[in-house]
Amino acid sequence: MSSFGIKLIYPQSPPPFCSFFTDDSGYLFVLTYEKGKAQNEYIYEILSPEGNFVNKVNLDALFSNGHILAKVKNGHLYWIREKETGEREWLVSKIF
C-alpha cells in the first residue's frame, strides 16, 4: 500500500516496449526492444483499434530525443531518417 492509499502492483516481467504511436485509422504501432532484420531496425507490433494483433513490421527507430519522427496515413508510413552525416531524409513506406 502506498502512502496515498493506492495499492500498486508491479508485474514480475513488464511488457517489453519502448514507445508507440497511432495512425489515422486508430491502429497502434508499438515499438518493442526486439531487433529487426537490418541495423538500426526494431520490431513494431501493429494492433487494431479493437486491440487485436495485426502484424509485425521491421522499421527504423522512429524516435529521436523523445519525439516521434513518423506518421502513418492511408496505410503508408511517412518518416524521417537521419544519416550518419547528420543530414535527414524523408521516406515513405507501404505498411498494409
Contacts in CASP RR format, 6 or more apart in sequence:
PFRMAT RR
TARGET T0000
AUTHOR 0000-0000-0000
METHOD contacts of the structure
MODEL  1
MSSFGIKLIYPQSPPPFCSFFTDDSGYLFVLTYEKGKAQNEYIYEILSPE
GNFVNKVNLDALFSNGHILAKVKNGHLYWIREKETGEREWLVSKIF
1 7 0 8 1.000
2 8 0 8 1.000
16 32 0 8 1.000
16 33 0 8 1.000
16 34 0 8 1.000
17 30 0 8 1.000
17 31 0 8 1.000
17 32 0 8 1.000
17 33 0 8 1.000
18 31 0 8 1.000
18 32 0 8 1.000
18 33 0 8 1.000
18 42 0 8 1.000
18 63 0 8 1.000
19 30 0 8 1.000
19 31 0 8 1.000
19 63 0 8 1.000
19 66 0 8 1.000
19 68 0 8 1.000
20 28 0 8 1.000
20 29 0 8 1.000
20 30 0 8 1.000
20 31 0 8 1.000
21 28 0 8 1.000
21 29 0 8 1.000
21 62 0 8 1.000
21 68 0 8 1.000
21 70 0 8 1.000
21 71 0 8 1.000
21 72 0 8 1.000
22 28 0 8 1.000
22 29 0 8 1.000
22 72 0 8 1.000
23 29 0 8 1.000
23 71 0 8 1.000
23 72 0 8 1.000
23 73 0 8 1.000
23 75 0 8 1.000
23 95 0 8 1.000
24 72 0 8 1.000
24 73 0 8 1.000
24 74 0 8 1.000
25 49 0 8 1.000
25 75 0 8 1.000
26 49 0 8 1.000
27 46 0 8 1.000
27 47 0 8 1.000
27 48 0 8 1.000
27 49 0 8 1.000
27 54 0 8 1.000
27 72 0 8 1.000
28 46 0 8 1.000
28 47 0 8 1.000
28 49 0 8 1.000
28 51 0 8 1.000
29 44 0 8 1.000
29 45 0 8 1.000
29 46 0 8 1.000
29 72 0 8 1.000
30 44 0 8 1.000
30 45 0 8 1.000
30 46 0 8 1.000
30 47 0 8 1.000
31 42 0 8 1.000
31 44 0 8 1.000
31 61 0 8 1.000
31 62 0 8 1.000
31 63 0 8 1.000
32 42 0 8 1.000
32 43 0 8 1.000
32 44 0 8 1.000
32 45 0 8 1.000
33 42 0 8 1.000
34 42 0 8 1.000
34 43 0 8 1.000
35 41 0 8 1.000
35 42 0 8 1.000
35 43 0 8 1.000
36 42 0 8 1.000
36 43 0 8 1.000
36 58 0 8 1.000
37 58 0 8 1.000
38 58 0 8 1.000
40 60 0 8 1.000
40 61 0 8 1.000
41 58 0 8 1.000
41 59 0 8 1.000
41 60 0 8 1.000
41 61 0 8 1.000
42 58 0 8 1.000
42 59 0 8 1.000
42 60 0 8 1.000
42 61 0 8 1.000
43 56 0 8 1.000
43 57 0 8 1.000
43 58 0 8 1.000
44 56 0 8 1.000
44 57 0 8 1.000
44 58 0 8 1.000
44 59 0 8 1.000
45 53 0 8 1.000
45 55 0 8 1.000
45 56 0 8 1.000
46 53 0 8 1.000
46 54 0 8 1.000
46 55 0 8 1.000
46 56 0 8 1.000
46 57 0 8 1.000
46 95 0 8 1.000
47 53 0 8 1.000
47 54 0 8 1.000
48 54 0 8 1.000
55 96 0 8 1.000
57 95 0 8 1.000
59 70 0 8 1.000
59 77 0 8 1.000
59 79 0 8 1.000
59 93 0 8 1.000
60 79 0 8 1.000
60 81 0 8 1.000
62 68 0 8 1.000
62 69 0 8 1.000
62 70 0 8 1.000
62 79 0 8 1.000
63 69 0 8 1.000
64 82 0 8 1.000
69 79 0 8 1.000
69 80 0 8 1.000
69 81 0 8 1.000
70 77 0 8 1.000
70 78 0 8 1.000
70 79 0 8 1.000
70 80 0 8 1.000
71 77 0 8 1.000
71 78 0 8 1.000
71 79 0 8 1.000
72 78 0 8 1.000
72 95 0 8 1.000
75 94 0 8 1.000
75 95 0 8 1.000
75 96 0 8 1.000
76 92 0 8 1.000
76 93 0 8 1.000
76 94 0 8 1.000
76 95 0 8 1.000
77 92 0 8 1.000
77 93 0 8 1.000
77 94 0 8 1.000
77 95 0 8 1.000
78 90 0 8 1.000
78 91 0 8 1.000
78 92 0 8 1.000
79 90 0 8 1.000
79 91 0 8 1.000
79 92 0 8 1.000
79 93 0 8 1.000
80 88 0 8 1.000
80 89 0 8 1.000
80 90 0 8 1.000
80 91 0 8 1.000
81 88 0 8 1.000
81 89 0 8 1.000
81 91 0 8 1.000
82 88 0 8 1.000
83 89 0 8 1.000
END
